[in-house]
Amino acid sequence: MGIQAVVNGGLGRKVGTIEGAFLSFLIGTAALFFLVLFAGKGSLLAFSEVPKFQLTGGLLGAFFVVVMVLVVPKVGVASALMAVIVGQLLMGSLIDHFGLFGGQRFPLDMQKSIALVVMLGAIYVFNMK
C-alpha cells in the first residue's frame, strides 16, 4: 500500500486528482480483465445472487483511491497509511463487536479498546511538530 499511495499521489499531481484515480482504476480494471479471462474460475453471472451491499466494494475502493491521491501529497505516505490502518482497525473492531454484515461476533473488550486508543495516540505522536 505504501508504494501504491506514493505512485497514485504522484499521478494525481500530474494529471489531476480524479483523473489520477480514474487512470489507476482503469489500469487495474484492465489487469483484472485479463486475470478473469485467463485464470478466472468463478462465474461473474453469479453477481445477481449476492447481497447488493457487497457490490459497493468498487465504489468504496474508488473513494479510497481519490482520498489517498488528495491526502498523500499533503501529509506524506506514512501519516496517510497510519490513519488508514487505524481507521480500518477501528471499523473492523465495530464490525466484529456487533457482527455486522453477517459476520461472526467478536466482542470488543478492554484490552482491544486500550490497544485502539494506543494506536490513535501513536498517530498523534507521529505527526507532532
N, C-alpha and C positions, 0 to 999 in steps of 0.2 A: 504494500500500500504506500510505503514511503516514496518509492520510485514513481508510482502512478501519480501521486499527488504533485510532485515537482514537475513531472512531464506535462500533466494536464494544466498546471498553473502557468507554465511557460507557453503552452499552446494558447491558452486563454489570453495572455498578454499580447501575443502576436496577432491573433485573428478575432478576438472578442470573446467575452465570457460564454455567452450562449452558443456562439459558433464553435468555440473550442469544445464545449460539452457535446455538441452535435457531432463534430468530427470524431471525437473519442468513441461515442456510441456507434457511429456509422462503421468505423473500422472494427470495433468489437462485434457488431452485428454480422459483418462480412466474415469474420473469423468463425463465429458460431454457425453461420450458414454452412460453411464447408465442413465443420465438425459434425453437424447434424447429417449432412449429405453423405459423408464417407464413414462416420463412426457411430452415428446415432442408432440406438437400439430401442427407443421408446416410440410413442405414437403422438405426434403433435395434435392429431384429431381428438385425443382424449381431453384437451383443454376445456371442452364444453362440460365435462363431468366434475371439474374441480370447483370448490367454493370460489365465488367471484373475488373475494378479498385476496386470494392467492395470485390473482392476475395483476395485482398492483405493484409487484416487485420491480417491474421496469420503470414505473413512474417514480418509485422511491429511489431507485438507482440513478435516474436522471436528475432528480432533485439533489442527491448526494454529490454527483459529479459537478453540477453547477455551483453548489455551495463551496466545494473544495477549490474549484477554479477561481472563485472570488476570494476565498479566505487565505489560501496558502501564500499568495504574494504579499499579503498584509501582515500575517503573523508568523510565517515560516512553517515548514513541513512538520517539525517536531511538535510544536504547540497545537497545530491543527489535528495531528494524529492523536495526541494525548486527549484532546477534547472528544474526538470521535470514539476512541476506545472507552473512555469513561462513560460517555453517553450511551454507548452500546451496552456496557455492563449495567448501567442504571436501568435501561429499558429491559434488558434481559432479566434482571432481578425482579422487576414488576411483572413481567410476563410469567416467570416461574412462580412467583408468590401467589398470583391469582389464577394460574393455569389458563391464561388467555390463549385464544386462537386454537383451542382444542388440545393444548399441551398439558402434560402432567404437572401437578402442583409440587413445587419445592419451596416451602415457606422461607421467608426472609427472617433470619434470626439475628441476634445481637452481634455475633461475630461477623456475619456478612455485612451488616449495617455499618459496623465500625470500619471494615475494610473499604467500603464505598466512600465513607467520609474521609479516610486517609488518602484515597486516590484523588478526591476533589481538592484536598489540601496540597497534594503533590502538584497539581496543575497550577494552583495559586503560587506556590513557592517557585516552580519552574519559570513562571512568567513575571516574577517580581523584578523590578528595575531599580 
